[in-house]
Amino acid sequence: MEDLVLRDVVARLEALYPPASAAAWDRVGLVTGDLDQPVRRVLFALDPTLAVIEEATVWGADLLVTHHPLLLRGVHSVATSSAKGASVTRLVLADVALYVAHTNADVSDPGVSGVLANALGLTSQRALSEIEGYAAGRVGELPAPLSLAEFAGRLSEVLPATAGGLRVAGDPDGQVSRVAVLGGSGDDQFDAVRASGADVYVTADLRHHPALEAREEARGGTPYLVDAGHWATESLWLEDVRHRLLDALGEDAAEPVRVETRVTTIRTEPWTFVVGANSARPARPSGGAS
């Protein structure tokens, strides 16, 4: 049986996540590697960090598939004095190809948000909004209503643990039935969330002013907000893309497996611990008596 070569794997990945569906500003596709090199081991990770690249090298991976780009903005040097230069050098010297599926994986079906919505068991799913002509985010219904506190607990069970946990804005006893999700940064989608009628919005990287304004617009009601972290909300996609690629390569057939795959166990969120979290103390409403 012939070995797979990189061009075979890239063709399957691009059929699953067409590069043309990526945002105009994005940089997706093959970053390093020879299209004719054999591929026997594939590692999946959210970020192409130095630690992840080292894992790929030590494990003997021929291909590293990541969600986030290594070279998103202009780079004028790949000297090893910079982290990006060291990353490129390590990949090239170790013959590890790097392939990126970013915003094209966000808008695929199911993409990053769809995987998150499925993990929560949302039914009657539809797109949250449209970005550059492609569906973004998901909106769906819970099997049964939950309080916001119960929903946050359920979400914490679905997502991998993080240093910061979940940040929740809203009445813990408020009822939640319709859920909007957008993996990764999503505080530019509040208008779409309100239009969707969602009771709660799960996303990441919520900045102070947009989040505060969204809660002011809600007048204390819905949509409630949950900032679940960038890494956590997107990391569920890794097992999904691994299985989809294996299916596309026919590795679920009776023939001997030609490629070995695994998802990194390295947590690539940047935070390691928090101090002084006040979740045990009710927050005083702004403008309240001192």
C-alpha positions in Angstrom: 0.0 0.0 0.0 1.4 3.4 -1.0 2.2 6.0 1.6 0.2 9.1 1.8 1.9 12.2 0.6 1.3 15.8 1.8 -0.5 16.8 -1.3 -3.1 14.1 -0.6 -3.7 15.3 2.9 -3.8 19.0 1.9 -6.4 18.2 -0.8 -8.7 16.6 1.8 -8.2 19.4 4.2 -9.0 22.0 1.6 -12.1 20.0 0.6 -13.3 20.1 4.2 -12.2 23.8 4.8 -12.0 25.6 1.4 -9.3 28.3 1.6 -11.6 30.6 -0.5 -14.0 30.8 2.5 -11.3 32.3 4.7 -11.7 36.0 5.6 -9.8 38.4 3.4 -7.3 39.3 6.1 -6.6 35.7 7.1 -3.6 33.6 6.1 -4.5 29.9 5.8 -3.2 26.9 4.0 0.3 25.3 3.8 3.0 27.2 5.6 5.9 24.8 5.5 6.4 21.5 3.9 7.0 19.7 0.6 3.8 18.5 -1.1 5.6 15.3 -2.1 6.8 14.4 1.4 5.3 11.3 3.0 2.8 11.8 5.8 2.6 9.0 8.4 1.9 11.0 11.5 -0.3 14.1 12.0 -0.6 16.2 15.1 -3.5 18.6 15.7 -3.2 21.8 17.9 -5.0 25.1 18.2 -1.7 27.1 18.2 1.7 26.5 16.5 3.6 27.4 19.6 7.2 26.4 20.2 6.1 23.7 22.7 3.6 22.3 20.2 6.2 22.2 17.5 8.7 20.5 19.8 6.0 17.9 20.6 5.5 17.3 16.8 9.2 17.0 16.3 9.8 14.6 19.2 6.8 12.4 18.3 8.0 12.3 14.7 5.0 14.0 13.1 5.2 14.8 9.4 2.4 17.3 9.5 1.1 19.7 12.2 -2.4 21.0 11.6 -3.4 24.1 13.6 -6.3 26.5 13.7 -4.4 29.7 14.4 -1.9 30.9 11.8 1.8 31.2 12.6 2.5 34.0 10.1 -0.7 36.1 10.1 1.1 39.5 9.7 4.1 40.5 7.7 7.4 38.9 8.8 10.7 40.2 7.5 13.0 37.8 9.2 12.9 34.2 10.4 16.1 34.4 12.5 15.9 32.2 15.5 16.2 35.3 17.8 12.4 35.7 17.4 9.8 33.1 18.4 8.3 33.0 14.9 11.8 32.6 13.4 12.6 29.8 15.8 9.3 28.1 15.0 9.8 28.2 11.2 13.4 27.0 11.5 12.4 24.1 13.8 9.6 23.1 11.4 11.9 23.2 8.4 14.9 21.4 10.0 12.6 18.7 11.4 10.7 18.2 8.1 7.4 19.0 9.8 4.8 20.5 7.5 2.5 23.1 8.9 -1.1 23.5 7.7 -3.5 26.2 9.0 -7.3 26.2 8.8 -8.5 29.3 10.6 -11.5 31.4 9.6 -12.3 28.9 6.8 -12.8 26.3 9.6 -14.9 28.9 11.5 -17.4 29.1 8.7 -17.5 25.4 7.7 -20.4 23.2 8.6 -19.8 22.0 11.2 -17.1 24.5 12.0 -15.6 25.6 15.3 -18.9 27.1 16.5 -20.9 24.2 15.2 -18.8 21.7 17.2 -19.3 23.8 20.3 -23.1 24.0 19.7 -23.2 20.2 19.2 -21.3 19.6 22.4 -24.0 21.6 24.2 -26.7 19.5 22.6 -28.4 22.5 20.9 -31.2 21.7 18.5 -32.8 23.6 15.6 -29.4 25.2 14.9 -29.0 28.0 12.5 -26.3 30.6 11.7 -25.8 33.5 14.1 -24.7 35.9 11.4 -23.0 36.2 8.1 -19.4 37.4 7.6 -18.1 38.1 4.1 -20.9 35.9 2.7 -20.4 32.9 5.0 -22.3 31.7 8.0 -20.7 32.6 11.4 -21.6 31.3 14.8 -24.5 29.2 15.8 -27.9 29.7 17.5 -29.9 26.8 18.9 -32.2 25.6 21.6 -31.4 23.7 24.8 -33.2 20.3 25.2 -34.8 21.9 28.4 -34.6 25.3 30.0 -31.9 25.9 32.6 -31.0 28.6 35.0 -28.0 30.7 33.9 -26.1 29.1 36.8 -27.0 25.6 35.7 -26.2 26.4 32.1 -22.7 27.8 33.1 -22.2 24.6 35.0 -23.1 22.5 32.0 -20.8 24.5 29.8 -17.9 24.1 32.2 -18.4 20.3 32.0 -18.3 20.4 28.2 -15.2 22.7 27.8 -11.7 21.9 28.9 -10.6 23.4 32.2 -8.8 26.7 32.0 -6.9 28.9 34.5 -9.6 31.6 34.5 -12.7 29.5 34.2 -15.9 31.1 33.0 -16.8 34.8 33.3 -20.6 35.1 33.5 -22.7 38.3 33.3 -26.4 38.0 34.3 -28.8 36.8 36.9 -27.8 33.3 38.1 -31.5 32.4 38.4 -32.4 33.8 35.0 -33.9 31.2 32.6 -31.9 30.1 29.5 -33.5 28.3 26.5 -32.0 29.7 23.4 -28.2 29.8 23.1 -25.9 31.7 20.7 -22.3 30.6 20.4 -19.3 31.9 18.6 -15.9 30.2 19.3 -13.1 32.6 19.7 -13.4 36.4 19.8 -17.0 37.5 19.5 -17.8 40.9 21.0 -18.5 42.3 17.5 -21.6 40.2 17.2 -23.9 41.7 19.9 -26.4 43.1 17.3 -26.7 39.6 15.8 -27.1 38.0 19.2 -29.9 40.4 20.1 -31.6 39.8 16.8 -31.5 36.1 17.3 -33.5 36.2 20.5 -30.8 34.3 22.4 -31.0 34.1 26.1 -27.3 33.7 26.5 -24.3 34.3 24.4 -21.2 32.1 24.7 -18.0 33.5 23.2 -14.5 34.7 24.3 -12.3 37.7 24.6 -15.1 40.0 25.8 -13.7 43.5 26.3 -14.9 45.7 29.1 -16.7 48.4 27.1 -18.5 46.3 24.5 -19.6 43.8 27.2 -20.7 46.6 29.6 -22.7 48.3 26.9 -24.3 45.0 25.9 -25.4 44.4 29.5 -26.7 48.0 29.7 -28.7 47.5 26.5 -30.2 44.3 28.1 -31.3 46.3 31.2 -30.2 43.4 33.4 -32.1 40.9 31.3 -31.2 38.7 28.3 -29.0 38.1 26.5 -26.7 37.1 29.3 -23.0 36.8 28.5 -20.5 34.0 29.1 -16.8 34.6 28.3 -15.5 31.0 28.2 -12.0 31.8 26.9 -10.5 31.7 23.4 -8.6 28.5 23.7 -11.4 26.6 25.4 -14.2 27.6 23.0 -12.2 26.6 20.0 -10.3 23.5 21.2 -13.2 21.1 20.9 -12.8 21.5 17.1 -9.5 19.6 17.1 -11.0 16.1 17.7 -13.6 16.9 15.1 -11.1 17.8 12.4 -9.0 14.8 13.3 -12.0 12.4 12.7 -13.1 14.2 9.6 -9.7 14.1 8.0 -9.4 10.3 8.8 -12.8 9.7 7.2 -11.8 11.8 4.2 -8.6 9.7 3.8 -10.5 6.5 4.1 -8.8 5.5 7.3 -12.0 4.1 8.8 -11.9 1.3 6.2 -10.7 -2.3 6.7 -7.3 -1.6 5.3 -4.3 -1.1 7.6 -4.1 2.5 8.9 -1.6 4.5 6.8 -1.5 7.6 9.1 -1.4 7.9 12.8 -3.0 11.0 14.4 -3.4 12.6 17.8 -4.4 15.9 19.4 -1.8 17.7 21.4 -2.2 17.6 25.2 -0.4 21.0 25.5 -2.8 23.7 26.7 -1.9 26.7 24.6 -3.9 29.3 26.5 -1.4 31.9 27.8 -2.8 32.1 31.4 -1.5 29.9 34.2 -3.3 31.1 37.3 -5.6 33.8 38.7 -5.5 35.7 42.0 -8.3 37.4 43.9 -11.3 36.3 41.8 -14.5 37.6 43.5 -17.0 35.1 42.2 -18.0 34.2 45.8 -19.0 37.8 46.5 -22.0 39.3 44.8 -21.0 42.3 42.7 -22.4 45.6 43.8 -24.5 47.1 41.0 -22.9 50.2 39.5 -24.3 53.4 41.1 -25.3 51.5 44.2 -24.9 53.0 47.7 -21.5 52.7 49.2 
